[in-house]
């Protein structure tokens, strides 16, 4: 059991129309702790009909919510933000129990998640339209921004809090209402945040959280013509399916999908800074983020020195249950995740790569994997093409800038990319040549609430966070008024 200062945060119901509900069938889904396999709690397995009821409640809530003054919506969001920050320790404990990330990292995510609510509470008051100079003197042309309507969000397990607030905050700020389907591995963090939304005074039906079987819930939400928008974060594979399901009703979609982030270290880089950045980017959340460095390209002149320094530092990362003090690498989310990491490492080794550090399951057992560094990695290996989503740093060697740009862009993905150089002219050349939605120069950490997060190519559509994020939840209405 998770020990909480505020036990009301651990919910076993879904949030529909302002109340905590169980499935009428009585069916539940168990949430387990990836560190030891224990059951953290049950959540309801809602039926398609129960999801339809949530859509009806959303429909009833949308009118009044969208018609409130922006400053009223803003005030409620601000309270929600404050409550999340005040309950950060409990929320982090719930997150670590169901997701596995170290407590300090979980708390960091809670603060990050809350920052989107604070930001969009402020942006709610700044949804401006336009007045367009008319081509005729007897017309007045006005652009109004109006909320899209009922929105659905489907979110992943790697950021159980932030992926929800990054969608719900701009939606609610804009005057939309939202139904969230959290990942089946991590619904308890979502429900706890829902409890705080109630305490903040969010009216019934404005934010609802439905748990259960992904296909059933996703099917109802995408098929409904009342739901006007889907915001999804997850794999490209599932994003493609959901986008197709949204096609018959021409729903708006925002998609944050897979990445295959290159992390490029040029000969003229500050090696120590690059090692710190590589660790921050690669090993955060045990390598389970879509912006984690997946392919490390290191120029010949410093390849050996970088590999040695990286391995020395990675060897110091403590592995263990997220609740243990000082741990930096927790367990992977489940058996499939560790099987994928093993497959990637075995494939690389079978094709000639060399394991400098780690390379196998951790003695702790379960889904713990040793932080790993591999050298001699080449483009024919699976790690070059697929996201490993684990604590494995594969080091590719390159000779020229032209060659590394070609290799970095040789993927269907385009989410985040990183590069280290001290050369100003190269900085601009490389930043502009990388086909990615986000680029980190001399840093491995780029996400925050004020910057636009999102990808190009098959990494997604749309941007979250920043002043652009709220536009995803607004429609443009053009009003043409004849004055005589
Ligand atoms: P991950 O690899 O991060 O688990 P997924 O894309 O499989 O990524 O899952 C992300 C979210 O999408 C989760 O909430 C999951 O339940 C949901 N999901 C997976 N498959 C479907 C589907 N067919 N329909 C609707 N939601 C789905």
Boltz pocket constraint, residues with backbone or C-beta under 6 A from the ligand:
constraints:
  - pocket:
      binder: B
      contacts: [[A, 154], [A, 155], [A, 156], [A, 157], [A, 158], [A, 181], [A, 182], [A, 183], [A, 184], [A, 214], [A, 215], [A, 217], [A, 218], [A, 219], [A, 233], [A, 234], [A, 235], [A, 236], [A, 238], [A, 239], [A, 241], [A, 242]]
      max_distance: 6.0
